[in-house]
Amino acid sequence: MKPNMGSADRVIRLVLAAIVAFLYFSGTITGTLGIVLMIFAAVFALTSLVSFCPLYAPFRFNTKTK
């Protein structure tokens, strides 16, 4: 897996994941919507930690600077 995410993209994903986690654990978002958003937050956090987004690969999209 060749990294295809830049630092700004990684930070934005981590911030969004943290916001969703905070809203979920504070009880602001609940139910099915909360679970779905937490799954997306986990995927965002995981992809930002490994610097690779599988959805970018088929479209040859790369936010990493050379």
N, C-alpha and C positions, 0 to 999 in steps of 0.2 A: 504494500500500500504506500504509494507515494503521497506525501502531504499535499493537500490542495486547498488548505484554508489559511488565510492570513491572520495576523494577530488581532486586527479590528473585528473580524468575523468571529473569532474565538471568544473575545471579550463580550461581544453582544450576546452570543449564545449563552455564555455563563451567567450574565446578568439576567437574561430572560428566565433561565432555569431557576435562578435564586428567587426571583420575584414570584414565579408560579409556586415554588415550594413554600415560600412564606405565606402566600394567600391560601394555599391548601391547608397547611398546618395551623393557621390561625382561624380556620373555619369559614373564611370568606367564600371560597368556592368549594362545593361539596357534591356528592352524588356522582353520577356517571361523568358529568363534565369535568369534575375535579380529578377523577381517575384518568381520564383521557389526557387532560392537560399535564398531569404528573408523568405519564408515559412519554409525552413529547418533551417534557423538561429533562427526563432522564436521557433520552436520545440526544438532545442538545448538549447536555453536559458530557456525555460519552464522546460524541464526535468532536467536541472542542478539545477534550483532553488528548485525543489521538491525532488531532489535526487532519482528519480525513472525513469527508462527507461522501457517502456512497451515491447520493443523488447528483452530486457534481460530476462524477466520473463519466456517465454516458453522454452528457452534454459538453464534456471537455471544458467545464467551467472551473476557473482557478482564481482564487482571491489572494493567493500567496505572492508576494513580490519576489522578484528574482534577484 
